[in-house]
Amino acid sequence: MAKMCLNTRDDMLFIDLDKMAFAQANGNYTELTYISGQKQMITIGLSKVEDFIRASFAKGAASPFVRMGRSLIINQAYLYAINILRQKLVLSDFNGHVYSISVPKQLLKEYKKVMAAQVVAK
């Protein structure tokens, strides 16, 4: 179980990365969304969040998180569907929690190619 600790001037947050579905940029802030529906706005930019996530995993350990363009990081453990025509990426835990996220078509095409190559390689 990977956890991330974010220590700001006023708060200390302990984030269970296994339960985080995605992180989305909102200006200089980042909104963390858990698969259960809980959301947390933090005063840290998405690039820093990405660095903290990377540091939370042991060297050599694979992280399920992937950056999707400038404003989104997703947890691939919850990946359910990629719909290029509708420009949607769907995350689900198969327990009633589903998120449909708008992603530019070109990013989805590239991501779909990468995912297809990984499935063929296995």
N, C-alpha and C positions, 0 to 999 in steps of 0.2 A: 504494500500500500504506500503510494507516494504522497507525501504531504509537502506543502509549500507554506512558509511562514513569511508574511509581509509585515514589516515593522515600519509604521509611519510615525509622524510626530504625535498624533493623537490616538492611534489604534495599533493593535497587533492582531492580525488575522491569521488563522490557521485554516488553510484551504486543502480539502481532501481532493486531490487531483483525479482520483478514480471516479468521483461523482460529478466532476465538472464537465459539462457538455461542450461549452464553447466560451470564448472570450471575444468580445467585440469592442473595437475602438469607438470612442465617443469624444472627439476632440483630444484634449490632453488626458482624458480619463479612460478607464477601461471598465466595461460592465462584464462581470463574470456571471454566467448562467449555469446553474446546476441542473442535472437531468430531472430532479424532482420539481423544478420550477422556481426555486429560490434564486434571487438575483442579488448581486452585491456590486455597487459602484465603488471603484477604488481610484485614488488620485495618482495613479501610475500609468504611464503610456504603454501601449501594446508591445512595443519593442522590448521594454524592460520586463514586462510580464513574460514574454517569450524567453528572455535570458534566465529569469527565475525558474521557469518550468524546466528548462534544459538542465539547470544546476540541481534540480530536485531529484533527478535520476542518476543513478550510479554510472560511472564511466563505463561505456560499452553496453549499457542497458538500453534497450529500444524504448523510445517514448512514443505513446500513441497519439501525441499531439502533432498537428501539421499546420503550418501557416498558409492561409488562403488569401493572398494579396496583401494589401496594406491595412485592412481593417478587421481581419478575422483569423482566429486560431480555433481549430476544431479538435475534438477528441474522437479519433477514428474508431475507438471501441464502440461508439454509438452510431456509426455510419450505417444507414439503412438504404438510402437510394440517392442516385445522382440523376437529375432530370435536366438535360441540357436545353431542351425546347422551352421549358417553363423557367429556366435559370434558377432552379431550386436544388438545394442540398438538404436531405432529410436525415435527421438524427433521431433515434428512438431507443428506449430501453426495453421495449416490448411489454411494459407494465402500464401502459396508458399515457406515457410521457413522450410526446412527439414534437419536434421543432422543425419547421420548414424555413430555411434561411435563404434569402436572395443572394446569389453569387453571380458575378459577370460570366457570360457564356464562355468566353475564351479561357478563363480560369477553370471552369468545370470541364471543358474539353481536355485540357492538359492534365488535370487531376484524374479524370477517367482513364486516360492512357496509362498513367503511372499505376493506378489501381489494377487495371487489366493486366499489365505486365507482371505485377506482384502475384496475382492469382495464377497466371500461367506458369510462373517460376516455381510455385509450390507444387 
